[in-house]
């Protein structure tokens, strides 16, 4: 098999095979055995003009690999933005998403199984290398449906009576309540140290409807 070409590949034409073989043999016939034929791109030093393909040359495999672009923080950030993050879900107490006017209502962030949630490690491939990404939720914004909001805050809420994310409604209605989580994270290249990604991604979960009712006490005469 000629280096760089594939034998017995039904998806490749004979013209491709001939061209590939000629390219692979070029460096050998040019007096550079063991070298790879690569394209040469150029532009003026310090210029922001597009790179222009100006020819080709024979280079050793070591030179080609050394010149290959490395995994940069910018590449990791782009991959991080494209992750399928878990969307924060709202848990409400009193249970059943029904509360009363003038009664403190408690809220808590919960995570679905779908998507990558805080602390869960995702593995991506960038430029042929394995990169591990570990999301973190750094803040939450609660929208209570009546125009009020809380956050950004690092508090993920909690149940009655210890939860600190609570809201008291002043009127009745069916109100949409939602949470926005802001993700950042860390990444690990190979077996190296975890490094901060230094980018944030806001993700808003689906709203749930909280029914706010009003309770009235009244006395009734006992029937005889």
MOFEN-V213161 format. One record per residue. N is the residue number from 1. RES is the residue in three letters. D_LAST is the distance of its C-alpha to the last C-alpha in whole Angstrom. Layout:
BEGIN
N|RES|D_LAST ; N|RES|D_LAST
END
This chain:
BEGIN
1|UNK|104 ; 2|UNK|105 ; 3|UNK|103 ; 4|UNK|100 ; 5|UNK|100 ; 6|UNK|98 ; 7|UNK|100 ; 8|UNK|99 ; 9|UNK|96 ; 10|UNK|95 ; 11|UNK|93 ; 12|UNK|97 ; 13|UNK|100 ; 14|UNK|103 ; 15|UNK|104 ; 16|UNK|101 ; 17|UNK|103 ; 18|UNK|106 ; 19|UNK|105 ; 20|UNK|103 ; 21|UNK|106 ; 22|UNK|109 ; 23|UNK|107 ; 24|UNK|106 ; 25|UNK|110 ; 26|UNK|111 ; 27|UNK|111 ; 28|UNK|113 ; 29|UNK|115 ; 30|UNK|115 ; 31|UNK|116 ; 32|UNK|113 ; 33|UNK|112 ; 34|UNK|108 ; 35|UNK|107 ; 36|UNK|104 ; 37|UNK|105 ; 38|UNK|102 ; 39|UNK|102 ; 40|UNK|103 ; 41|UNK|100 ; 42|UNK|102 ; 43|UNK|101 ; 44|UNK|103 ; 45|UNK|102 ; 46|UNK|99 ; 47|UNK|98 ; 48|UNK|95 ; 49|UNK|96 ; 50|UNK|95 ; 51|UNK|97 ; 52|UNK|100 ; 53|UNK|101 ; 54|UNK|105 ; 55|UNK|106 ; 56|UNK|106 ; 57|UNK|107 ; 58|UNK|108 ; 59|UNK|106 ; 60|UNK|105 ; 61|UNK|102 ; 62|UNK|101 ; 63|UNK|102 ; 64|UNK|100 ; 65|UNK|97 ; 66|UNK|97 ; 67|UNK|97 ; 68|UNK|94 ; 69|UNK|91 ; 70|UNK|89 ; 71|UNK|85 ; 72|UNK|84 ; 73|UNK|81 ; 74|UNK|81 ; 75|UNK|81 ; 76|UNK|78 ; 77|UNK|76 ; 78|UNK|76 ; 79|UNK|75 ; 80|UNK|72 ; 81|UNK|71 ; 82|UNK|71 ; 83|UNK|69 ; 84|UNK|66 ; 85|UNK|63 ; 86|UNK|60 ; 87|UNK|57 ; 88|UNK|55 ; 89|UNK|51 ; 90|UNK|48 ; 91|UNK|45 ; 92|UNK|42 ; 93|UNK|40 ; 94|UNK|37 ; 95|UNK|37 ; 96|UNK|37 ; 97|UNK|39 ; 98|UNK|35 ; 99|UNK|35 ; 100|UNK|33 ; 101|UNK|35 ; 102|UNK|36 ; 103|UNK|35 ; 104|UNK|39 ; 105|UNK|40 ; 106|UNK|43 ; 107|UNK|46 ; 108|UNK|48 ; 109|UNK|51 ; 110|UNK|52 ; 111|UNK|55 ; 112|UNK|55 ; 113|UNK|58 ; 114|UNK|59 ; 115|UNK|62 ; 116|UNK|64 ; 117|UNK|61 ; 118|UNK|62 ; 119|UNK|65 ; 120|UNK|65 ; 121|UNK|69 ; 122|UNK|70 ; 123|UNK|74 ; 124|UNK|76 ; 125|UNK|80 ; 126|UNK|82 ; 127|UNK|86 ; 128|UNK|86 ; 129|UNK|84 ; 130|UNK|81 ; 131|UNK|78 ; 132|UNK|75 ; 133|UNK|73 ; 134|UNK|70 ; 135|UNK|67 ; 136|UNK|65 ; 137|UNK|62 ; 138|UNK|63 ; 139|UNK|60 ; 140|UNK|57 ; 141|UNK|55 ; 142|UNK|52 ; 143|UNK|50 ; 144|UNK|47 ; 145|UNK|47 ; 146|UNK|46 ; 147|UNK|49 ; 148|UNK|49 ; 149|UNK|51 ; 150|UNK|52 ; 151|UNK|56 ; 152|UNK|58 ; 153|UNK|57 ; 154|UNK|58 ; 155|UNK|55 ; 156|UNK|53 ; 157|UNK|50 ; 158|UNK|48 ; 159|UNK|44 ; 160|UNK|41 ; 161|UNK|42 ; 162|UNK|46 ; 163|UNK|47 ; 164|UNK|48 ; 165|UNK|48 ; 166|UNK|45 ; 167|UNK|44 ; 168|UNK|41 ; 169|UNK|40 ; 170|UNK|39 ; 171|UNK|38 ; 172|UNK|36 ; 173|UNK|38 ; 174|UNK|40 ; 175|UNK|43 ; 176|UNK|46 ; 177|UNK|47 ; 178|UNK|50 ; 179|UNK|53 ; 180|UNK|57 ; 181|UNK|59 ; 182|UNK|62 ; 183|UNK|65 ; 184|UNK|68 ; 185|UNK|70 ; 186|UNK|73 ; 187|UNK|75 ; 188|UNK|78 ; 189|UNK|81 ; 190|UNK|83 ; 191|UNK|82 ; 192|UNK|82 ; 193|UNK|80 ; 194|UNK|77 ; 195|UNK|77 ; 196|UNK|75 ; 197|UNK|75 ; 198|UNK|74 ; 199|UNK|72 ; 200|UNK|69 ; 201|UNK|67 ; 202|UNK|63 ; 203|UNK|61 ; 204|UNK|57 ; 205|UNK|55 ; 206|UNK|52 ; 207|UNK|49 ; 208|UNK|46 ; 209|UNK|43 ; 210|UNK|40 ; 211|UNK|37 ; 212|UNK|36 ; 213|UNK|32 ; 214|UNK|30 ; 215|UNK|27 ; 216|UNK|25 ; 217|UNK|22 ; 218|UNK|19 ; 219|UNK|16 ; 220|UNK|12 ; 221|UNK|9 ; 222|UNK|6 ; 223|UNK|4 ; 224|UNK|0
END
